[in-house]
Structures are given as structure tokens and as C-alpha cells.
């Protein structure tokens, strides 16, 4: 997923100002593509308003999306080759995020973990 370029799409959920602040920052990325092949890299999350953020992945190419958070749910959306993609993460107690992602009209899911760089 992150090995190719993709642009921002849209995501829906809600986020308080404190949550936007606390989720922002740099993350190490470890994931598996739809075919099971592994990828690694980094991600940067930046709050853009009280309820929204942007996310930029660098995993061999730069990919951008928009994101939102609701309690321990965090989601980002993107477009890849004309298909809408969605990543849904669970925010863990240690600040890491465990997620699944997919593309519209594509079978299967990829997996991704974001680990905050402190």
C-alpha cells in the first residue's frame, strides 16, 4: 500500500483538541501489503484543526492522507490508482496504533503498525 504514491481522500470520525495534539508526531511504520509482502518506513501526523489531521507516510515513496480520531479509534483515507483506500487503527495504551487497510473493490486487507518515535 505505502510503496506507491497516493493522495488524500476523506475520513469521518470526531476528535477533541487534546486528542489531536496527543496523536501528532513521528511514527515508525511496519506493515504487510495485500500480498503479504512486508514494508517499513515512517509516518508523520500533523493536527490541522480541532477535529482533523494529515498523515504522510514515507515507505519507499511518499504517501499522503487525511485522518481523524475518536477515543481509541483512528482512521485515515487516501486514493490509490483511482481507488479509495481506508486505514482503521486501534490506538493502544502505549501510543502505538494497530491497523488494517484496504482499497475499494480489492479483496483482502493489509496490516500496519505505527509506533511513536520518542
C-alpha positions as CSV (number, residue, x, y, z in Angstrom):
1,X,0.0,0.0,0.0
2,X,2.5,2.6,1.1
3,X,5.1,1.5,-1.5
4,X,3.2,3.6,-4.1
5,X,2.2,7.2,-4.3
6,X,-1.3,8.1,-3.3
7,X,-3.2,11.4,-2.5
8,X,-5.6,12.4,0.2
9,X,-9.2,11.3,0.2
10,X,-11.6,11.7,3.1
11,X,-12.3,10.1,6.5
12,X,-15.0,10.5,9.1
13,X,-15.0,10.5,12.9
14,X,-14.5,13.1,15.7
15,X,-11.6,14.4,17.6
16,X,-11.1,16.8,20.5
17,X,-8.3,19.3,20.6
18,X,-6.3,17.4,23.2
19,X,-6.6,14.2,21.2
20,X,-5.4,16.0,18.0
21,X,-2.4,17.2,19.9
22,X,-1.6,13.9,21.5
23,X,-1.8,11.8,18.4
24,X,0.5,14.1,16.4
25,X,4.1,13.3,15.8
26,X,6.5,10.9,14.1
27,X,6.0,7.2,13.9
28,X,7.9,4.1,12.7
29,X,5.8,2.1,10.3
30,X,5.8,-1.7,9.9
31,X,3.3,-3.3,7.6
32,X,2.2,-6.0,5.3
33,X,0.8,-5.4,1.8
34,X,-2.3,-7.2,0.4
35,X,0.0,-9.9,-1.0
36,X,1.7,-10.4,2.4
37,X,5.0,-8.7,1.4
38,X,6.5,-6.5,4.2
39,X,7.2,-2.8,4.2
40,X,8.8,-0.4,6.6
41,X,9.2,3.4,6.9
42,X,8.0,6.4,8.9
43,X,4.8,8.4,9.2
44,X,4.2,12.0,10.4
45,X,0.8,13.0,11.8
46,X,0.0,16.8,12.0
47,X,-3.2,18.2,13.5
48,X,-4.9,20.5,11.0
49,X,-7.9,21.6,13.2
50,X,-9.7,20.6,16.3
51,X,-11.1,17.6,14.6
52,X,-8.8,16.7,11.8
53,X,-5.2,15.8,10.9
54,X,-2.9,15.0,8.0
55,X,-0.7,11.9,7.7
56,X,2.3,11.4,5.5
57,X,3.9,8.0,5.1
58,X,7.4,7.5,3.7
59,X,7.8,3.8,3.0
60,X,9.9,3.9,-0.2
61,X,7.7,6.6,-1.6
62,X,5.7,9.5,-0.1
63,X,2.0,8.9,0.5
64,X,-0.5,11.4,1.9
65,X,-3.8,11.1,3.6
66,X,-6.2,12.8,5.9
67,X,-7.1,11.5,9.3
68,X,-9.4,11.7,12.4
69,X,-9.6,10.2,15.8
70,X,-12.4,9.1,18.1
71,X,-11.2,7.8,21.5
72,X,-9.1,4.8,20.7
73,X,-10.2,4.6,17.0
74,X,-8.0,6.4,14.4
75,X,-8.7,6.4,10.7
76,X,-7.0,7.7,7.6
77,X,-8.2,7.8,4.0
78,X,-6.4,8.1,0.7
79,X,-6.7,7.4,-3.1
80,X,-4.5,5.0,-4.9
81,X,-4.7,4.4,-8.7
82,X,-8.2,5.9,-8.7
83,X,-9.5,3.7,-5.9
84,X,-10.4,4.9,-2.4
85,X,-8.4,3.4,0.4
86,X,-9.1,3.3,4.1
87,X,-6.9,2.6,7.2
88,X,-8.5,1.9,10.5
89,X,-6.2,1.8,13.6
90,X,-6.8,1.0,17.2
91,X,-4.8,3.3,19.5
92,X,-3.1,1.2,22.1
93,X,-2.2,2.3,25.7
94,X,1.5,2.8,24.8
95,X,0.6,5.2,22.0
96,X,1.2,2.7,19.2
97,X,-1.5,2.0,16.6
98,X,-2.5,-1.4,15.2
99,X,-4.4,-1.2,11.9
100,X,-5.9,-2.8,8.9
101,X,-6.2,-1.2,5.5
102,X,-7.8,-1.9,2.1
103,X,-8.6,-0.4,-1.2
104,X,-12.2,-0.2,-2.7
105,X,-13.1,-3.2,-4.9
106,X,-10.0,-5.1,-3.8
107,X,-10.1,-8.3,-1.9
108,X,-8.1,-8.7,1.3
109,X,-6.6,-6.4,3.8
110,X,-3.1,-5.3,4.7
111,X,-1.8,-4.7,8.2
112,X,0.1,-1.8,9.6
113,X,1.6,-0.8,13.0
114,X,2.6,2.8,13.8
115,X,5.0,3.1,16.8
116,X,5.6,6.6,18.2
117,X,9.2,7.8,17.9
118,X,10.1,9.5,21.2
